[in-house]
Amino acid sequence: MLEDIGEEAGLTKHLSFDMCRWTCALHDYQTGVEADKIRQKLGVSKIQWRELFIKLKQLNGESK
């Protein structure tokens, strides 16, 4: 299913659900959605969120 979507979109890399999940989280972060709302949407604990939030900021081009 995702392979077909990726081909239709003209993507050259393999598309995964994890990639879609991170893209959505990054978009939410860039548009000003509260961090805790993103955490809840991803379904992760507050402890897991500490590490994931660092990765999210790195994806956004921010330093640690």
N, C-alpha and C positions, 0 to 999 in steps of 0.2 A: 504494500500500500504506500509506504513512504517513498519507496524507490520510484514508483510511478509519479508521485507528486514532485520529487526532486528532478526527474527527467522533464516533466512539464514546465518546471520553473527554470530549466536550463542550468541547473547546478552541476558542477563537475565533480564535487565530492559527495560521498555517501551521506545521506540524511538519516539521522536517528531521532528517536523520541527524546533522548537526553539533550541533543543539540536544540531541538525545538523548545524544550523546557527552559534551557539556559537563555535562549534568544528571547523568550517571553519574559523571563525574570529581568534580563538586561533592559529590555524595552520599558518595563514597569519602572525600574530604577531611574532610567533616563528621563522618564516623564513625570517624576516626582511622587510616585506611589510610596507611601510610608514603608520603611524597611520591615516592620513587623507584619504588615499586610502581605508583603512578598514572602516572608518566612512562612506565614500561614498558608499561602497559596501553594508553596512548594511542599508543605506538609513535613517540615523538619523541626526538630526540637531547638530550643534556645541555645543549647550547647553546640549542636551541629551548625547552627546558624552562624556562630562566631567565625568558623573557618570558611563557610560558604560565602559569607558577606565579604571577606577579604578577597576571595576569588572573583566575586562579582565586581568589586571596585577595580581590580586589575583588568578585567575584561573591558571596563569602561575607560581604561587608560589612566587610572589614578594609581598613585604609589600606595604602598602599605601604610 
